[in-house]
């Protein structure tokens, strides 16, 4: 502890750093204690009512103040605490402002609002298309499902840009089984592209943000349906082509067969009964 006393006897002040004793006290000019004797002797020389049980002292002279290391550390600590408080307040206000701005943008931006329903289209054109959200309650085959919406209305959905083997065709049941594992009894979002001649809604099906049409191609459970590709975005067309090529190269799913028959060719050979 630094207990330096003015050598010229100039009256000064001793201030305790103890938080319980904050008053300044005068000391007599004859109170000259060698620094080596430390705090204990100073305590013995001061009146008992003015002595803190612990702490440090500031010796004030006419020309300025000398602070002990304890006081300096306390002041530094207070300054750091103050700066941290200012920083946290600033960050808090900034986070609140950005959060409010983001929420406002979600309300005002229909694209952002639609993204929250689970659909993740890859093209701007598909973002503005109508959507169906609900739960998958049925799987007809490898590219057809039934979705029940919040109003309990049921929608028959034909997958866009893919064609899976027919149920009676080789790998038809495997394709249906794989699709069931991906979508059955799960929340889904469908971007509707068009309606077909059977009144079914044709679209891109998403579950948890994943493009299930593309997932069927990657698993080798469907063909890329070229009839639809002119209506696809360039990005989707490229991804679907690549997914089919990789599955074919790795002999996944229906590509295990020595000769894979396209579903459209199978339907010509086996037309539906009237």
C-alpha positions as CSV (number, residue, x, y, z in Angstrom):
1,X,0.0,0.0,0.0
2,X,1.2,3.5,-0.9
3,X,1.0,5.7,2.3
4,X,3.1,8.6,1.3
5,X,2.9,11.6,3.7
6,X,4.0,15.1,2.6
7,X,7.4,15.7,4.0
8,X,6.9,19.5,4.5
9,X,4.1,19.0,6.9
10,X,1.5,20.6,4.5
11,X,-1.9,19.8,5.8
12,X,-3.6,17.2,3.5
13,X,-6.4,14.8,3.4
14,X,-6.7,11.0,3.7
15,X,-9.7,9.4,1.9
16,X,-10.5,5.8,2.5
17,X,-11.4,3.5,-0.5
18,X,-13.6,1.4,1.7
19,X,-17.1,1.7,0.2
20,X,-18.5,2.1,3.7
21,X,-16.4,5.1,4.6
22,X,-16.3,7.8,1.9
23,X,-15.7,10.9,4.0
24,X,-12.5,12.8,3.8
25,X,-10.6,13.3,7.1
26,X,-7.9,15.8,8.0
27,X,-4.7,14.6,9.5
28,X,-2.2,16.6,11.7
29,X,1.0,17.8,10.1
30,X,3.1,15.8,12.6
31,X,1.6,12.5,11.3
32,X,4.7,11.3,9.5
33,X,4.9,7.6,9.1
34,X,7.6,5.8,7.1
35,X,6.1,3.9,4.2
36,X,7.6,0.7,5.3
37,X,5.5,0.7,8.5
38,X,2.5,0.3,6.3
39,X,-1.1,0.6,6.8
40,X,-1.2,-0.9,10.3
41,X,0.7,1.9,11.9
42,X,-1.5,4.5,10.2
43,X,-4.5,2.8,11.5
44,X,-3.0,2.9,15.0
45,X,-2.4,6.7,14.8
46,X,-5.8,7.7,13.4
47,X,-8.9,8.0,15.6
48,X,-10.8,4.7,15.7
49,X,-14.0,6.2,14.3
50,X,-12.1,7.3,11.2
51,X,-10.3,4.0,10.5
52,X,-11.7,1.6,8.0
53,X,-11.5,-2.1,8.6
54,X,-9.8,-2.4,5.3
55,X,-9.1,-0.3,2.2
56,X,-6.6,2.2,0.8
57,X,-5.9,5.9,1.2
58,X,-5.5,8.9,-1.1
59,X,-3.0,11.5,0.1
60,X,-4.0,15.0,-1.2
61,X,-1.5,17.8,-1.5
62,X,-1.9,21.3,-2.6
63,X,-0.3,20.7,-6.0
64,X,-2.4,17.6,-6.8
65,X,-3.4,14.1,-5.8
66,X,-1.6,10.9,-5.7
67,X,-3.7,7.8,-5.9
68,X,-2.8,4.4,-4.6
69,X,-2.8,1.4,-7.0
70,X,-6.0,0.2,-5.3
71,X,-7.8,3.4,-6.2
72,X,-6.5,3.4,-9.7
73,X,-7.6,-0.2,-10.2
74,X,-11.1,0.7,-8.9
75,X,-11.3,3.7,-11.2
76,X,-10.2,1.5,-14.2
77,X,-12.8,-1.1,-13.2
78,X,-15.5,1.5,-13.1
79,X,-14.5,2.9,-16.5
80,X,-14.5,-0.6,-18.0
81,X,-17.9,-1.3,-16.5
82,X,-19.3,1.9,-17.9
83,X,-17.9,1.2,-21.3
84,X,-19.3,-2.3,-21.3
85,X,-22.7,-0.9,-20.3
86,X,-22.6,1.6,-23.1
87,X,-21.6,-1.1,-25.6
88,X,-24.3,-3.5,-24.5
89,X,-26.9,-0.8,-24.7
90,X,-25.8,0.1,-28.2
91,X,-25.8,-3.5,-29.4
92,X,-29.2,-4.1,-27.8
93,X,-30.7,-1.1,-29.5
94,X,-29.1,-2.1,-32.8
95,X,-30.4,-5.7,-32.5
96,X,-33.9,-4.5,-31.6
97,X,-33.9,-2.1,-34.6
98,X,-32.7,-4.8,-37.0
99,X,-35.2,-7.3,-35.7
100,X,-38.1,-4.8,-36.1
101,X,-36.9,-3.9,-39.6
102,X,-36.7,-7.6,-40.5
103,X,-40.2,-8.3,-39.2
104,X,-41.5,-5.3,-41.1
105,X,-39.8,-6.5,-44.3
106,X,-41.3,-10.0,-43.8
107,X,-44.8,-8.4,-43.6
108,X,-44.3,-6.1,-46.6
109,X,-42.4,-8.5,-48.8
110,X,-44.6,-11.3,-50.1
111,X,-41.6,-13.3,-51.3
112,X,-40.1,-13.5,-47.8
113,X,-43.5,-14.3,-46.4
114,X,-44.0,-17.1,-48.9
115,X,-40.5,-18.6,-48.1
116,X,-41.7,-19.4,-44.6
117,X,-44.2,-22.0,-45.9
118,X,-41.4,-24.4,-46.8
119,X,-41.3,-23.8,-50.5
120,X,-37.8,-23.0,-51.8
121,X,-38.0,-22.4,-55.6
122,X,-34.9,-21.8,-57.5
123,X,-36.3,-19.2,-60.0
124,X,-38.0,-15.8,-59.7
125,X,-40.7,-17.1,-62.0
126,X,-41.7,-19.9,-59.7
127,X,-41.8,-17.6,-56.6
128,X,-45.0,-15.8,-57.9
129,X,-46.9,-19.0,-58.8
130,X,-49.9,-20.2,-56.7
131,X,-49.1,-22.6,-53.8
132,X,-50.8,-25.4,-51.9
133,X,-49.8,-26.1,-48.3
134,X,-50.9,-29.0,-46.2
135,X,-50.1,-32.6,-45.2
136,X,-49.5,-35.5,-47.5
137,X,-52.2,-38.0,-46.8
138,X,-51.7,-40.4,-49.8
139,X,-49.2,-41.6,-52.3
140,X,-50.5,-42.9,-55.6
141,X,-47.2,-43.9,-57.2
142,X,-43.7,-42.5,-57.6
143,X,-44.9,-39.1,-58.9
144,X,-48.4,-38.6,-57.6
145,X,-49.6,-37.6,-54.1
146,X,-52.7,-36.3,-52.3
147,X,-52.4,-33.2,-50.1
148,X,-55.0,-32.2,-47.5
149,X,-54.9,-28.4,-46.8
150,X,-56.0,-26.5,-43.7
151,X,-59.6,-26.4,-44.9
152,X,-59.6,-30.2,-45.2
153,X,-59.8,-30.0,-49.0
154,X,-57.8,-32.6,-50.8
155,X,-55.6,-31.9,-53.8
156,X,-54.3,-34.6,-56.2
157,X,-50.7,-33.5,-57.1
158,X,-48.8,-34.7,-60.2
159,X,-45.1,-34.1,-59.8
160,X,-43.8,-31.6,-62.4
161,X,-40.9,-32.4,-64.8
162,X,-40.4,-36.0,-63.6
163,X,-42.0,-39.3,-64.7
164,X,-41.9,-42.3,-62.4
165,X,-42.4,-45.9,-63.4
166,X,-46.0,-47.0,-63.4
167,X,-47.1,-49.2,-60.4
168,X,-47.3,-52.3,-62.6
169,X,-44.0,-51.5,-64.2
170,X,-40.6,-52.7,-63.0
171,X,-39.4,-50.5,-60.1
172,X,-42.8,-49.0,-59.9
173,X,-43.4,-50.2,-56.3
174,X,-39.9,-49.2,-55.3
175,X,-40.4,-45.7,-56.6
176,X,-43.7,-45.4,-54.7
177,X,-42.1,-46.7,-51.5
178,X,-39.2,-44.3,-51.8
179,X,-41.6,-41.3,-52.3
180,X,-43.7,-42.5,-49.3
181,X,-40.7,-42.4,-47.1
182,X,-40.0,-38.8,-48.1
183,X,-43.4,-37.2,-47.9
184,X,-46.2,-39.3,-46.3
185,X,-47.9,-37.7,-43.3
186,X,-45.4,-34.7,-43.5
187,X,-46.2,-31.0,-44.0
188,X,-45.7,-30.0,-47.6
189,X,-45.7,-27.0,-49.9
190,X,-46.5,-27.3,-53.6
191,X,-45.7,-24.7,-56.2
192,X,-48.4,-25.2,-58.8
193,X,-47.2,-24.9,-62.4
194,X,-50.4,-26.0,-64.2
195,X,-53.3,-28.4,-64.3
196,X,-53.2,-31.5,-66.5
197,X,-56.0,-33.0,-68.6
198,X,-57.1,-35.1,-65.7
199,X,-57.7,-32.0,-63.5
200,X,-54.6,-32.7,-61.3
201,X,-52.5,-29.9,-60.1
202,X,-49.0,-30.3,-61.5
203,X,-46.2,-28.8,-59.4
204,X,-42.9,-28.9,-57.5
205,X,-43.3,-30.5,-54.1
206,X,-41.2,-29.4,-51.1
207,X,-40.9,-31.0,-47.7
208,X,-38.8,-29.2,-45.2
209,X,-37.4,-27.0,-48.0
210,X,-36.2,-30.0,-50.0
211,X,-37.3,-30.4,-53.7
212,X,-38.8,-33.8,-53.6
213,X,-39.1,-34.0,-57.4
214,X,-35.4,-33.6,-57.6
215,X,-34.9,-36.1,-54.7
216,X,-36.7,-38.8,-56.7
217,X,-34.4,-38.2,-59.7
218,X,-31.3,-38.4,-57.5
219,X,-32.5,-41.7,-56.0
220,X,-33.0,-43.2,-59.5
221,X,-36.7,-43.5,-58.9
222,X,-37.9,-41.4,-61.8
223,X,-37.0,-40.0,-65.2
224,X,-36.5,-36.3,-66.1
225,X,-39.7,-35.7,-68.1
226,X,-38.6,-33.8,-71.2
227,X,-42.1,-32.8,-72.1
228,X,-42.1,-30.4,-69.1
229,X,-38.6,-29.1,-69.4
230,X,-39.4,-26.1,-71.7
231,X,-41.5,-24.8,-68.8
232,X,-38.7,-25.2,-66.3
233,X,-36.3,-22.5,-65.3
234,X,-32.8,-22.9,-66.7
235,X,-31.5,-23.7,-63.2
236,X,-34.0,-26.4,-62.5
237,X,-33.6,-28.0,-66.0
238,X,-29.8,-28.2,-65.4
239,X,-30.1,-29.7,-61.9
240,X,-32.7,-32.3,-63.0
241,X,-30.6,-33.3,-66.0
242,X,-27.5,-33.7,-63.9
243,X,-29.4,-35.7,-61.2
244,X,-30.7,-38.2,-63.8
245,X,-27.2,-38.5,-65.4
246,X,-25.5,-39.2,-62.0
247,X,-28.2,-41.8,-61.0
248,X,-27.9,-43.5,-64.4
249,X,-24.1,-43.5,-64.1
250,X,-24.1,-45.0,-60.6
251,X,-26.9,-47.5,-61.5
252,X,-29.3,-46.3,-58.8
253,X,-32.9,-47.5,-58.6
254,X,-34.5,-48.2,-62.0
255,X,-31.1,-47.8,-63.7
256,X,-30.0,-51.1,-62.3
257,X,-32.1,-52.8,-65.0
258,X,-30.2,-53.8,-68.1
259,X,-32.8,-52.0,-70.2
260,X,-34.8,-49.3,-68.5
261,X,-38.1,-48.6,-70.2
262,X,-39.4,-45.0,-70.0
263,X,-42.8,-44.7,-68.4
264,X,-44.2,-42.9,-71.5
265,X,-43.1,-45.8,-73.6
266,X,-44.6,-48.3,-71.2
267,X,-48.0,-46.5,-71.3
268,X,-48.0,-46.7,-75.1
269,X,-47.5,-50.4,-74.8
270,X,-49.9,-50.8,-72.0
271,X,-52.7,-48.2,-72.5
272,X,-55.1,-47.8,-69.5
273,X,-58.4,-49.7,-69.8
274,X,-61.3,-47.6,-70.8
